[in-house]
C-alpha cells in the first residue's frame, strides 16, 4: 500500500519498494552505474565497457536498478539508453532522511537522560 503525503506532493515508499531500493544499492557495481547515469544518460554498451564483466552481467545490474525504479531504460534505434530517475532518488533520499531524523531524536533523548542523572 502506498501512503500519499498530499501536503508535499510525494508518496512514501512501500515496504516492497524499500526492499528493492536497498537491494539495488547493496552492490558497488549498481551504485557506480547509478552514479554514471546521474551524470549523463548512458548506453548499456558504454556501461558494459566500463566493467570487467560480461555484457549480460551489466544488463542484469541495470535490470535490478530498473526494478527499483532508480533508472529508466529506453530504446533509441538498436541501443538501450539508461538514465537515473531523479524522482525515485528524491524519494530514497527522503526515506533516509526520515531514518536519520529518527536516530537523531533517539540520540538526543539518550543525551538528555545521561545529562540528568536524576531522571
Biopython code that builds the backbone (N, CA, C, O; Angstrom):
import numpy as np
from Bio.PDB.StructureBuilder import StructureBuilder

atoms = [
    (1, "UNK", "N", (0.846, -1.178, 0.000)),
    (1, "UNK", "CA", (0.000, 0.000, 0.000)),
    (1, "UNK", "C", (0.889, 1.238, 0.000)),
    (1, "UNK", "O", (1.807, 1.326, 0.815)),
    (2, "UNK", "N", (0.644, 2.187, -0.881)),
    (2, "UNK", "CA", (1.382, 3.438, -0.935)),
    (2, "UNK", "C", (0.663, 4.459, -0.074)),
    (2, "UNK", "O", (-0.546, 4.648, -0.202)),
    (3, "UNK", "N", (1.394, 5.106, 0.789)),
    (3, "UNK", "CA", (0.835, 6.149, 1.633)),
    (3, "UNK", "C", (1.185, 7.475, 0.984)),
    (3, "UNK", "O", (2.362, 7.807, 0.846)),
    (4, "UNK", "N", (0.182, 8.229, 0.588)),
    (4, "UNK", "CA", (0.424, 9.505, -0.072)),
    (4, "UNK", "C", (0.486, 10.630, 0.940)),
    (4, "UNK", "O", (-0.352, 10.733, 1.835)),
    (5, "UNK", "N", (1.488, 11.465, 0.782)),
    (5, "UNK", "CA", (1.634, 12.652, 1.613)),
    (5, "UNK", "C", (1.238, 13.833, 0.735)),
    (5, "UNK", "O", (2.081, 14.407, 0.046)),
    (6, "UNK", "N", (-0.018, 14.189, 0.757)),
    (6, "UNK", "CA", (-0.520, 15.214, -0.149)),
    (6, "UNK", "C", (-0.012, 16.601, 0.185)),
    (6, "UNK", "O", (-0.041, 17.485, -0.671)),
    (7, "UNK", "N", (0.454, 16.818, 1.406)),
    (7, "UNK", "CA", (0.960, 18.146, 1.747)),
    (7, "UNK", "C", (2.270, 18.450, 1.045)),
    (7, "UNK", "O", (2.609, 19.616, 0.840)),
    (8, "UNK", "N", (3.015, 17.409, 0.672)),
    (8, "UNK", "CA", (4.288, 17.617, -0.006)),
    (8, "UNK", "C", (4.255, 17.119, -1.446)),
    (8, "UNK", "O", (5.233, 17.281, -2.175)),
    (9, "UNK", "N", (3.153, 16.517, -1.863)),
    (9, "UNK", "CA", (3.045, 16.039, -3.232)),
    (9, "UNK", "C", (3.886, 14.791, -3.502)),
    (9, "UNK", "O", (4.082, 14.428, -4.662)),
    (10, "UNK", "N", (4.383, 14.133, -2.466)),
    (10, "UNK", "CA", (5.211, 12.945, -2.625)),
    (10, "UNK", "C", (4.499, 11.767, -1.996)),
    (10, "UNK", "O", (3.552, 11.928, -1.226)),
    (11, "UNK", "N", (4.964, 10.601, -2.333)),
    (11, "UNK", "CA", (4.446, 9.417, -1.658)),
    (11, "UNK", "C", (5.606, 8.671, -1.023)),
    (11, "UNK", "O", (6.722, 8.661, -1.542)),
    (12, "UNK", "N", (5.318, 8.048, 0.109)),
    (12, "UNK", "CA", (6.328, 7.257, 0.792)),
    (12, "UNK", "C", (6.513, 5.949, 0.049)),
    (12, "UNK", "O", (5.624, 5.497, -0.673)),
    (13, "UNK", "N", (7.655, 5.360, 0.230)),
    (13, "UNK", "CA", (7.935, 4.073, -0.392)),
    (13, "UNK", "C", (7.214, 2.962, 0.368)),
    (13, "UNK", "O", (7.134, 2.982, 1.596)),
    (14, "UNK", "N", (6.699, 2.008, -0.375)),
    (14, "UNK", "CA", (6.115, 0.825, 0.256)),
    (14, "UNK", "C", (7.250, -0.041, 0.795)),
    (14, "UNK", "O", (8.420, 0.204, 0.498)),
    (15, "UNK", "N", (6.905, -1.044, 1.581)),
    (15, "UNK", "CA", (7.926, -1.973, 2.076)),
    (15, "UNK", "C", (8.626, -2.678, 0.915)),
    (15, "UNK", "O", (9.846, -2.841, 0.937)),
    (16, "UNK", "N", (7.864, -3.096, -0.099)),
    (16, "UNK", "CA", (8.473, -3.761, -1.258)),
    (16, "UNK", "C", (9.415, -2.823, -2.008)),
    (16, "UNK", "O", (10.507, -3.227, -2.409)),
    (17, "UNK", "N", (9.000, -1.583, -2.196)),
    (17, "UNK", "CA", (9.866, -0.612, -2.872)),
    (17, "UNK", "C", (11.140, -0.364, -2.064)),
    (17, "UNK", "O", (12.227, -0.246, -2.629)),
    (18, "UNK", "N", (10.999, -0.286, -0.752)),
    (18, "UNK", "CA", (12.161, -0.082, 0.113)),
    (18, "UNK", "C", (13.109, -1.269, 0.011)),
    (18, "UNK", "O", (14.324, -1.087, -0.074)),
    (19, "UNK", "N", (12.568, -2.476, 0.017)),
    (19, "UNK", "CA", (13.399, -3.672, -0.129)),
    (19, "UNK", "C", (14.147, -3.658, -1.459)),
    (19, "UNK", "O", (15.345, -3.937, -1.497)),
    (20, "UNK", "N", (13.445, -3.334, -2.560)),
    (20, "UNK", "CA", (14.097, -3.280, -3.881)),
    (20, "UNK", "C", (15.166, -2.195, -3.917)),
    (20, "UNK", "O", (16.229, -2.385, -4.507)),
    (21, "UNK", "N", (14.887, -1.065, -3.288)),
    (21, "UNK", "CA", (15.838, 0.045, -3.248)),
    (21, "UNK", "C", (17.131, -0.382, -2.552)),
    (21, "UNK", "O", (18.221, -0.212, -3.098)),
    (22, "UNK", "N", (17.003, -0.941, -1.333)),
    (22, "UNK", "CA", (18.204, -1.335, -0.597)),
    (22, "UNK", "C", (18.929, -2.489, -1.283)),
    (22, "UNK", "O", (20.159, -2.545, -1.257)),
    (23, "UNK", "N", (18.188, -3.407, -1.895)),
    (23, "UNK", "CA", (18.819, -4.494, -2.652)),
    (23, "UNK", "C", (19.612, -3.916, -3.826)),
    (23, "UNK", "O", (20.749, -4.320, -4.072)),
    (24, "UNK", "N", (19.016, -2.985, -4.536)),
    (24, "UNK", "CA", (19.694, -2.387, -5.688)),
    (24, "UNK", "C", (20.963, -1.652, -5.273)),
    (24, "UNK", "O", (21.972, -1.708, -5.976)),
    (25, "UNK", "N", (20.917, -0.973, -4.151)),
    (25, "UNK", "CA", (22.076, -0.179, -3.708)),
    (25, "UNK", "C", (23.105, -1.010, -2.950)),
    (25, "UNK", "O", (24.153, -0.488, -2.569)),
    (26, "UNK", "N", (22.828, -2.292, -2.724)),
    (26, "UNK", "CA", (23.734, -3.141, -1.948)),
    (26, "UNK", "C", (25.006, -3.503, -2.713)),
    (26, "UNK", "O", (26.008, -3.869, -2.097)),
    (27, "UNK", "N", (24.983, -3.410, -4.028)),
    (27, "UNK", "CA", (26.138, -3.811, -4.837)),
    (27, "UNK", "C", (26.885, -2.582, -5.341)),
    (27, "UNK", "O", (26.283, -1.632, -5.842)),
    (28, "UNK", "N", (28.201, -2.619, -5.199)),
    (28, "UNK", "CA", (29.050, -1.495, -5.615)),
    (28, "UNK", "C", (28.898, -1.198, -7.106)),
    (28, "UNK", "O", (28.882, -0.033, -7.505)),
    (29, "UNK", "N", (28.786, -2.232, -7.927)),
    (29, "UNK", "CA", (28.635, -2.016, -9.377)),
    (29, "UNK", "C", (27.343, -1.259, -9.669)),
    (29, "UNK", "O", (27.335, -0.345, -10.495)),
    (30, "UNK", "N", (26.260, -1.628, -9.003)),
    (30, "UNK", "CA", (24.998, -0.934, -9.244)),
    (30, "UNK", "C", (25.054, 0.506, -8.754)),
    (30, "UNK", "O", (24.500, 1.399, -9.395)),
    (31, "UNK", "N", (25.715, 0.742, -7.629)),
    (31, "UNK", "CA", (25.869, 2.132, -7.162)),
    (31, "UNK", "C", (26.673, 2.933, -8.170)),
    (31, "UNK", "O", (26.377, 4.103, -8.410)),
    (32, "UNK", "N", (27.692, 2.311, -8.764)),
    (32, "UNK", "CA", (28.502, 3.013, -9.757)),
    (32, "UNK", "C", (27.703, 3.273, -11.037)),
    (32, "UNK", "O", (27.810, 4.347, -11.630)),
    (33, "UNK", "N", (26.912, 2.302, -11.457)),
    (33, "UNK", "CA", (26.052, 2.512, -12.637)),
    (33, "UNK", "C", (25.086, 3.657, -12.363)),
    (33, "UNK", "O", (24.864, 4.503, -13.229)),
    (34, "UNK", "N", (24.520, 3.689, -11.179)),
    (34, "UNK", "CA", (23.606, 4.780, -10.825)),
    (34, "UNK", "C", (24.334, 6.114, -10.886)),
    (34, "UNK", "O", (23.813, 7.080, -11.442)),
    (35, "UNK", "N", (25.536, 6.174, -10.317)),
    (35, "UNK", "CA", (26.325, 7.415, -10.351)),
    (35, "UNK", "C", (26.572, 7.854, -11.791)),
    (35, "UNK", "O", (26.406, 9.028, -12.124)),
    (36, "UNK", "N", (26.965, 6.920, -12.636)),
    (36, "UNK", "CA", (27.239, 7.252, -14.045)),
    (36, "UNK", "C", (25.989, 7.765, -14.753)),
    (36, "UNK", "O", (26.066, 8.687, -15.565)),
    (37, "UNK", "N", (24.842, 7.171, -14.447)),
    (37, "UNK", "CA", (23.614, 7.580, -15.129)),
    (37, "UNK", "C", (23.002, 8.835, -14.531)),
    (37, "UNK", "O", (22.133, 9.453, -15.146)),
    (38, "UNK", "N", (23.447, 9.223, -13.336)),
    (38, "UNK", "CA", (23.058, 10.527, -12.796)),
    (38, "UNK", "C", (23.805, 11.612, -13.558)),
    (38, "UNK", "O", (23.247, 12.659, -13.885)),
    (39, "UNK", "N", (25.080, 11.344, -13.836)),
    (39, "UNK", "CA", (25.916, 12.327, -14.538)),
    (39, "UNK", "C", (25.464, 12.531, -15.972)),
    (39, "UNK", "O", (25.440, 13.660, -16.463)),
    (40, "UNK", "N", (25.099, 11.433, -16.657)),
    (40, "UNK", "CA", (24.662, 11.522, -18.054)),
    (40, "UNK", "C", (23.983, 10.218, -18.452)),
    (40, "UNK", "O", (24.301, 9.152, -17.925)),
    (41, "UNK", "N", (23.050, 10.316, -19.386)),
    (41, "UNK", "CA", (22.427, 9.116, -19.930)),
    (41, "UNK", "C", (23.518, 8.272, -20.591)),
    (41, "UNK", "O", (24.389, 8.801, -21.282)),
    (42, "UNK", "N", (23.464, 6.974, -20.376)),
    (42, "UNK", "CA", (24.495, 6.064, -20.884)),
    (42, "UNK", "C", (23.842, 4.919, -21.642)),
    (42, "UNK", "O", (22.750, 4.477, -21.284)),
    (43, "UNK", "N", (24.498, 4.442, -22.677)),
    (43, "UNK", "CA", (24.014, 3.223, -23.318)),
    (43, "UNK", "C", (24.466, 2.041, -22.469)),
    (43, "UNK", "O", (25.469, 2.117, -21.760)),
    (44, "UNK", "N", (23.715, 0.955, -22.552)),
    (44, "UNK", "CA", (24.098, -0.246, -21.816)),
    (44, "UNK", "C", (25.462, -0.719, -22.314)),
    (44, "UNK", "O", (26.266, -1.219, -21.528)),
    (45, "UNK", "N", (25.729, -0.567, -23.600)),
    (45, "UNK", "CA", (27.035, -0.951, -24.159)),
    (45, "UNK", "C", (28.163, -0.146, -23.542)),
    (45, "UNK", "O", (29.207, -0.702, -23.198)),
    (46, "UNK", "N", (27.965, 1.161, -23.397)),
    (46, "UNK", "CA", (29.000, 2.007, -22.794)),
    (46, "UNK", "C", (29.202, 1.641, -21.331)),
    (46, "UNK", "O", (30.331, 1.622, -20.839)),
    (47, "UNK", "N", (28.116, 1.352, -20.642)),
    (47, "UNK", "CA", (28.237, 0.925, -19.253)),
    (47, "UNK", "C", (29.014, -0.382, -19.168)),
    (47, "UNK", "O", (29.899, -0.524, -18.324)),
    (48, "UNK", "N", (28.691, -1.333, -20.035)),
    (48, "UNK", "CA", (29.353, -2.644, -20.015)),
    (48, "UNK", "C", (30.847, -2.510, -20.273)),
    (48, "UNK", "O", (31.644, -3.256, -19.703)),
    (49, "UNK", "N", (31.229, -1.574, -21.119)),
    (49, "UNK", "CA", (32.654, -1.388, -21.429)),
    (49, "UNK", "C", (33.444, -0.904, -20.212)),
    (49, "UNK", "O", (34.664, -1.060, -20.163)),
    (50, "UNK", "N", (32.757, -0.319, -19.234)),
    (50, "UNK", "CA", (33.433, 0.232, -18.060)),
    (50, "UNK", "C", (33.735, -0.815, -16.990)),
    (50, "UNK", "O", (34.431, -0.516, -16.020)),
    (51, "UNK", "N", (33.225, -2.032, -17.149)),
    (51, "UNK", "CA", (33.367, -3.040, -16.106)),
    (51, "UNK", "C", (34.014, -4.304, -16.644)),
    (51, "UNK", "O", (33.883, -4.641, -17.821)),
    (52, "UNK", "N", (34.712, -4.992, -15.762)),
    (52, "UNK", "CA", (35.358, -6.257, -16.104)),
    (52, "UNK", "C", (34.374, -7.399, -15.852)),
    (52, "UNK", "O", (34.593, -8.263, -15.004)),
    (53, "UNK", "N", (33.289, -7.371, -16.616)),
    (53, "UNK", "CA", (32.266, -8.419, -16.533)),
    (53, "UNK", "C", (31.560, -8.481, -17.870)),
    (53, "UNK", "O", (31.752, -7.613, -18.721)),
    (54, "UNK", "N", (30.755, -9.489, -18.053)),
    (54, "UNK", "CA", (30.071, -9.666, -19.331)),
    (54, "UNK", "C", (28.987, -8.611, -19.526)),
    (54, "UNK", "O", (28.500, -7.999, -18.576)),
    (55, "UNK", "N", (28.633, -8.424, -20.782)),
    (55, "UNK", "CA", (27.535, -7.531, -21.134)),
    (55, "UNK", "C", (26.259, -7.982, -20.436)),
    (55, "UNK", "O", (25.501, -7.160, -19.919)),
    (56, "UNK", "N", (26.025, -9.299, -20.425)),
    (56, "UNK", "CA", (24.817, -9.847, -19.785)),
    (56, "UNK", "C", (24.791, -9.531, -18.292)),
    (56, "UNK", "O", (23.729, -9.246, -17.739)),
    (57, "UNK", "N", (25.950, -9.579, -17.635)),
    (57, "UNK", "CA", (26.000, -9.266, -16.199)),
    (57, "UNK", "C", (25.647, -7.807, -15.956)),
    (57, "UNK", "O", (24.935, -7.489, -15.003)),
    (58, "UNK", "N", (26.140, -6.917, -16.814)),
    (58, "UNK", "CA", (25.809, -5.494, -16.676)),
    (58, "UNK", "C", (24.319, -5.291, -16.935)),
    (58, "UNK", "O", (23.672, -4.508, -16.239)),
    (59, "UNK", "N", (23.772, -5.986, -17.924)),
    (59, "UNK", "CA", (22.339, -5.903, -18.192)),
    (59, "UNK", "C", (21.534, -6.311, -16.958)),
    (59, "UNK", "O", (20.515, -5.693, -16.649)),
    (60, "UNK", "N", (21.983, -7.339, -16.259)),
    (60, "UNK", "CA", (21.287, -7.788, -15.050)),
    (60, "UNK", "C", (21.357, -6.718, -13.965)),
    (60, "UNK", "O", (20.370, -6.479, -13.269)),
    (61, "UNK", "N", (22.513, -6.075, -13.815)),
    (61, "UNK", "CA", (22.630, -4.994, -12.832)),
    (61, "UNK", "C", (21.669, -3.851, -13.179)),
    (61, "UNK", "O", (20.999, -3.304, -12.303)),
    (62, "UNK", "N", (21.613, -3.504, -14.460)),
    (62, "UNK", "CA", (20.705, -2.442, -14.905)),
    (62, "UNK", "C", (19.259, -2.855, -14.627)),
    (62, "UNK", "O", (18.448, -2.025, -14.215)),
    (63, "UNK", "N", (18.933, -4.118, -14.846)),
    (63, "UNK", "CA", (17.568, -4.609, -14.604)),
    (63, "UNK", "C", (17.192, -4.482, -13.124)),
    (63, "UNK", "O", (16.049, -4.153, -12.805)),
    (64, "UNK", "N", (18.142, -4.741, -12.221)),
    (64, "UNK", "CA", (17.865, -4.601, -10.787)),
    (64, "UNK", "C", (17.600, -3.134, -10.452)),
    (64, "UNK", "O", (16.680, -2.821, -9.696)),
    (65, "UNK", "N", (18.413, -2.236, -11.019)),
    (65, "UNK", "CA", (18.199, -0.796, -10.802)),
    (65, "UNK", "C", (16.864, -0.349, -11.389)),
    (65, "UNK", "O", (16.165, 0.480, -10.808)),
    (66, "UNK", "N", (16.522, -0.905, -12.540)),
    (66, "UNK", "CA", (15.254, -0.560, -13.187)),
    (66, "UNK", "C", (14.071, -1.075, -12.359)),
    (66, "UNK", "O", (13.063, -0.380, -12.230)),
    (67, "UNK", "N", (14.182, -2.272, -11.801)),
    (67, "UNK", "CA", (13.114, -2.833, -10.963)),
    (67, "UNK", "C", (12.906, -1.988, -9.705)),
    (67, "UNK", "O", (11.797, -1.917, -9.174)),
    (68, "UNK", "N", (13.976, -1.352, -9.234)),
    (68, "UNK", "CA", (13.888, -0.472, -8.062)),
    (68, "UNK", "C", (13.478, 0.946, -8.467)),
    (68, "UNK", "O", (13.366, 1.829, -7.616)),
    (69, "UNK", "N", (13.256, 1.159, -9.753)),
    (69, "UNK", "CA", (12.855, 2.458, -10.307)),
    (69, "UNK", "C", (13.917, 3.539, -10.100)),
    (69, "UNK", "O", (13.606, 4.730, -10.104)),
    (70, "UNK", "N", (15.169, 3.120, -9.918)),
    (70, "UNK", "CA", (16.259, 4.089, -9.775)),
    (70, "UNK", "C", (16.759, 4.567, -11.128)),
    (70, "UNK", "O", (17.323, 5.656, -11.234)),
    (71, "UNK", "N", (16.553, 3.755, -12.169)),
    (71, "UNK", "CA", (16.912, 4.146, -13.526)),
    (71, "UNK", "C", (15.749, 3.859, -14.459)),
    (71, "UNK", "O", (14.870, 3.048, -14.167)),
    (72, "UNK", "N", (15.772, 4.541, -15.578)),
    (72, "UNK", "CA", (14.792, 4.342, -16.638)),
    (72, "UNK", "C", (15.573, 3.957, -17.886)),
    (72, "UNK", "O", (16.574, 4.591, -18.220)),
    (73, "UNK", "N", (15.114, 2.914, -18.573)),
    (73, "UNK", "CA", (15.783, 2.462, -19.790)),
    (73, "UNK", "C", (14.850, 2.733, -20.964)),
    (73, "UNK", "O", (13.643, 2.503, -20.889)),
    (74, "UNK", "N", (15.440, 3.228, -22.052)),
    (74, "UNK", "CA", (14.642, 3.477, -23.251)),
    (74, "UNK", "C", (15.418, 3.039, -24.486)),
    (74, "UNK", "O", (16.648, 2.992, -24.488)),
    (75, "UNK", "N", (14.675, 2.723, -25.520)),
    (75, "UNK", "CA", (15.290, 2.309, -26.774)),
    (75, "UNK", "C", (15.485, 3.516, -27.667)),
    (75, "UNK", "O", (14.617, 4.382, -27.776)),
    (76, "UNK", "N", (16.641, 3.552, -28.302)),
    (76, "UNK", "CA", (16.911, 4.545, -29.343)),
    (76, "UNK", "C", (17.621, 3.799, -30.460)),
    (76, "UNK", "O", (18.823, 3.540, -30.396)),
    (77, "UNK", "N", (16.849, 3.463, -31.481)),
    (77, "UNK", "CA", (17.396, 2.602, -32.527)),
    (77, "UNK", "C", (17.701, 1.239, -31.936)),
    (77, "UNK", "O", (16.844, 0.608, -31.318)),
    (78, "UNK", "N", (18.936, 0.792, -32.134)),
    (78, "UNK", "CA", (19.343, -0.513, -31.608)),
    (78, "UNK", "C", (19.942, -0.411, -30.215)),
    (78, "UNK", "O", (20.221, -1.431, -29.586)),
    (79, "UNK", "N", (20.142, 0.793, -29.731)),
    (79, "UNK", "CA", (20.746, 0.980, -28.411)),
    (79, "UNK", "C", (19.690, 1.072, -27.322)),
    (79, "UNK", "O", (18.556, 1.488, -27.563)),
    (80, "UNK", "N", (20.084, 0.677, -26.129)),
    (80, "UNK", "CA", (19.263, 0.855, -24.937)),
    (80, "UNK", "C", (19.977, 1.880, -24.062)),
    (80, "UNK", "O", (21.100, 1.660, -23.608)),
    (81, "UNK", "N", (19.306, 2.992, -23.839)),
    (81, "UNK", "CA", (19.885, 4.077, -23.053)),
    (81, "UNK", "C", (19.311, 4.068, -21.652)),
    (81, "UNK", "O", (18.126, 3.805, -21.446)),
    (82, "UNK", "N", (20.175, 4.361, -20.692)),
    (82, "UNK", "CA", (19.807, 4.297, -19.285)),
    (82, "UNK", "C", (20.087, 5.653, -18.653)),
    (82, "UNK", "O", (21.151, 6.241, -18.849)),
    (83, "UNK", "N", (19.112, 6.135, -17.892)),
    (83, "UNK", "CA", (19.314, 7.375, -17.136)),
    (83, "UNK", "C", (18.728, 7.192, -15.748)),
    (83, "UNK", "O", (17.784, 6.426, -15.554)),
    (84, "UNK", "N", (19.297, 7.899, -14.791)),
    (84, "UNK", "CA", (18.798, 7.846, -13.421)),
    (84, "UNK", "C", (17.419, 8.506, -13.367)),
    (84, "UNK", "O", (17.121, 9.415, -14.141)),
    (85, "UNK", "N", (16.598, 8.040, -12.453)),
    (85, "UNK", "CA", (15.279, 8.627, -12.242)),
    (85, "UNK", "C", (15.355, 9.551, -11.025)),
    (85, "UNK", "O", (15.369, 9.074, -9.890)),
    (86, "UNK", "N", (15.403, 10.874, -11.250)),
    (86, "UNK", "CA", (15.560, 11.798, -10.120)),
    (86, "UNK", "C", (14.394, 11.744, -9.136)),
    (86, "UNK", "O", (14.576, 12.043, -7.956)),
    (87, "UNK", "N", (13.211, 11.371, -9.594)),
    (87, "UNK", "CA", (12.061, 11.276, -8.698)),
    (87, "UNK", "C", (12.255, 10.184, -7.652)),
    (87, "UNK", "O", (11.999, 10.398, -6.467)),
    (88, "UNK", "N", (12.710, 9.008, -8.097)),
    (88, "UNK", "CA", (12.931, 7.917, -7.137)),
    (88, "UNK", "C", (14.133, 8.221, -6.254)),
    (88, "UNK", "O", (14.129, 7.872, -5.073)),
    (89, "UNK", "N", (15.143, 8.852, -6.791)),
    (89, "UNK", "CA", (16.298, 9.218, -5.969)),
    (89, "UNK", "C", (15.859, 10.185, -4.871)),
    (89, "UNK", "O", (16.324, 10.086, -3.736)),
    (90, "UNK", "N", (14.979, 11.105, -5.197)),
    (90, "UNK", "CA", (14.453, 12.040, -4.185)),
    (90, "UNK", "C", (13.641, 11.292, -3.133)),
    (90, "UNK", "O", (13.741, 11.595, -1.944)),
    (91, "UNK", "N", (12.837, 10.317, -3.561)),
    (91, "UNK", "CA", (12.054, 9.528, -2.605)),
    (91, "UNK", "C", (12.978, 8.716, -1.690)),
    (91, "UNK", "O", (12.719, 8.596, -0.492)),
    (92, "UNK", "N", (14.053, 8.162, -2.256)),
    (92, "UNK", "CA", (15.018, 7.404, -1.448)),
    (92, "UNK", "C", (15.716, 8.318, -0.451)),
    (92, "UNK", "O", (15.919, 7.956, 0.707)),
    (93, "UNK", "N", (16.079, 9.502, -0.916)),
    (93, "UNK", "CA", (16.729, 10.475, -0.020)),
    (93, "UNK", "C", (15.785, 10.850, 1.122)),
    (93, "UNK", "O", (16.223, 10.979, 2.265)),
    (94, "UNK", "N", (14.506, 11.024, 0.829)),
    (94, "UNK", "CA", (13.523, 11.361, 1.873)),
    (94, "UNK", "C", (13.406, 10.221, 2.887)),
    (94, "UNK", "O", (13.313, 10.465, 4.090)),
    (95, "UNK", "N", (13.411, 8.975, 2.400)),
    (95, "UNK", "CA", (13.355, 7.833, 3.304)),
    (95, "UNK", "C", (14.567, 7.824, 4.240)),
    (95, "UNK", "O", (14.422, 7.648, 5.450)),
    (96, "UNK", "N", (15.743, 8.011, 3.679)),
    (96, "UNK", "CA", (16.963, 8.020, 4.503)),
    (96, "UNK", "C", (16.965, 9.198, 5.469)),
    (96, "UNK", "O", (17.470, 9.084, 6.586)),
    (97, "UNK", "N", (16.416, 10.304, 5.054)),
    (97, "UNK", "CA", (16.327, 11.465, 5.938)),
    (97, "UNK", "C", (15.420, 11.167, 7.129)),
    (97, "UNK", "O", (15.713, 11.576, 8.253)),
    (98, "UNK", "N", (14.302, 10.443, 6.882)),
    (98, "UNK", "CA", (13.416, 10.063, 7.990)),
    (98, "UNK", "C", (14.137, 9.135, 8.968)),
    (98, "UNK", "O", (13.986, 9.270, 10.182)),
    (99, "UNK", "N", (14.926, 8.190, 8.435)),
    (99, "UNK", "CA", (15.711, 7.316, 9.318)),
    (99, "UNK", "C", (16.715, 8.135, 10.126)),
    (99, "UNK", "O", (16.895, 7.908, 11.323)),
    (100, "UNK", "N", (17.359, 9.079, 9.468)),
    (100, "UNK", "CA", (18.325, 9.929, 10.167)),
    (100, "UNK", "C", (17.639, 10.721, 11.280)),
    (100, "UNK", "O", (18.152, 10.800, 12.396)),
    (101, "UNK", "N", (16.487, 11.303, 10.978)),
    (101, "UNK", "CA", (15.739, 12.062, 11.993)),
    (101, "UNK", "C", (15.374, 11.181, 13.176)),
    (101, "UNK", "O", (15.484, 11.601, 14.328)),
    (102, "UNK", "N", (14.938, 9.955, 12.890)),
    (102, "UNK", "CA", (14.580, 9.019, 13.952)),
    (102, "UNK", "C", (15.778, 8.757, 14.862)),
    (102, "UNK", "O", (15.657, 8.821, 16.086)),
    (103, "UNK", "N", (16.916, 8.467, 14.274)),
    (103, "UNK", "CA", (18.099, 8.168, 15.089)),
    (103, "UNK", "C", (18.617, 9.391, 15.821)),
    (103, "UNK", "O", (19.071, 9.285, 16.961)),
    (104, "UNK", "N", (18.556, 10.548, 15.181)),
    (104, "UNK", "CA", (18.991, 11.769, 15.870)),
    (104, "UNK", "C", (18.116, 12.044, 17.093)),
    (104, "UNK", "O", (18.623, 12.453, 18.137)),
    (105, "UNK", "N", (16.802, 11.822, 16.970)),
    (105, "UNK", "CA", (15.927, 12.057, 18.126)),
    (105, "UNK", "C", (16.223, 11.050, 19.236)),
    (105, "UNK", "O", (16.168, 11.400, 20.414)),
    (106, "UNK", "N", (16.531, 9.824, 18.881)),
    (106, "UNK", "CA", (16.883, 8.828, 19.897)),
    (106, "UNK", "C", (18.190, 9.203, 20.598)),
    (106, "UNK", "O", (18.309, 9.063, 21.815)),
    (107, "UNK", "N", (19.146, 9.668, 19.843)),
    (107, "UNK", "CA", (20.426, 10.086, 20.434)),
    (107, "UNK", "C", (20.218, 11.307, 21.324)),
    (107, "UNK", "O", (20.805, 11.403, 22.403)),
    (108, "UNK", "N", (19.380, 12.242, 20.869)),
    (108, "UNK", "CA", (19.097, 13.431, 21.692)),
    (108, "UNK", "C", (18.443, 13.026, 23.020)),
    (108, "UNK", "O", (18.782, 13.574, 24.069)),
    (109, "UNK", "N", (17.502, 12.065, 22.976)),
    (109, "UNK", "CA", (16.869, 11.597, 24.214)),
    (109, "UNK", "C", (17.875, 10.907, 25.125)),
    (109, "UNK", "O", (17.841, 11.090, 26.342)),
    (110, "UNK", "N", (18.751, 10.132, 24.552)),
    (110, "UNK", "CA", (19.793, 9.461, 25.331)),
    (110, "UNK", "C", (20.731, 10.484, 25.960)),
    (110, "UNK", "O", (21.089, 10.371, 27.133)),
    (111, "UNK", "N", (21.127, 11.485, 25.173)),
    (111, "UNK", "CA", (21.977, 12.559, 25.706)),
    (111, "UNK", "C", (21.292, 13.262, 26.885)),
    (111, "UNK", "O", (21.937, 13.563, 27.889)),
    (112, "UNK", "N", (19.994, 13.519, 26.762)),
    (112, "UNK", "CA", (19.264, 14.187, 27.836)),
    (112, "UNK", "C", (19.213, 13.327, 29.087)),
    (112, "UNK", "O", (19.353, 13.827, 30.203)),
    (113, "UNK", "N", (19.011, 12.030, 28.892)),
    (113, "UNK", "CA", (18.996, 11.121, 30.049)),
    (113, "UNK", "C", (20.356, 11.061, 30.743)),
    (113, "UNK", "O", (20.437, 11.042, 31.971)),
    (114, "UNK", "N", (21.407, 11.032, 29.952)),
    (114, "UNK", "CA", (22.755, 10.969, 30.527)),
    (114, "UNK", "C", (23.164, 12.271, 31.197)),
    (114, "UNK", "O", (23.930, 12.271, 32.161)),
    (115, "UNK", "N", (22.647, 13.382, 30.680)),
    (115, "UNK", "CA", (22.977, 14.692, 31.257)),
    (115, "UNK", "C", (22.253, 14.928, 32.574)),
    (115, "UNK", "O", (22.726, 15.704, 33.406)),
    (116, "UNK", "N", (21.116, 14.275, 32.778)),
    (116, "UNK", "CA", (20.318, 14.465, 34.003)),
    (116, "UNK", "C", (20.200, 13.142, 34.742)),
    (116, "UNK", "O", (19.227, 12.415, 34.539)),
    (117, "UNK", "N", (21.175, 12.806, 35.602)),
    (117, "UNK", "CA", (21.158, 11.519, 36.283)),
    (117, "UNK", "C", (19.972, 11.371, 37.236)),
    (117, "UNK", "O", (19.688, 10.256, 37.673)),
    (118, "UNK", "N", (19.287, 12.432, 37.566)),
    (118, "UNK", "CA", (18.125, 12.357, 38.467)),
    (118, "UNK", "C", (16.906, 11.733, 37.793)),
    (118, "UNK", "O", (15.994, 11.271, 38.480)),
    (119, "UNK", "N", (16.876, 11.710, 36.460)),
    (119, "UNK", "CA", (15.724, 11.177, 35.716)),
    (119, "UNK", "C", (15.621, 9.734, 35.886)),
    (119, "UNK", "O", (14.715, 9.110, 35.334)),
]
sb = StructureBuilder()
sb.init_structure("model")
sb.init_model(0)
sb.init_chain("A")
sb.init_seg("    ")
for serial, (resi, resn, name, xyz) in enumerate(atoms, 1):
    if name == "N":
        sb.init_residue(resn, " ", resi, " ")
    sb.init_atom(name, np.array(xyz, "f"), 0.0, 1.0, " ", f" {name:<3s}", serial, name[0])
structure = sb.get_structure()
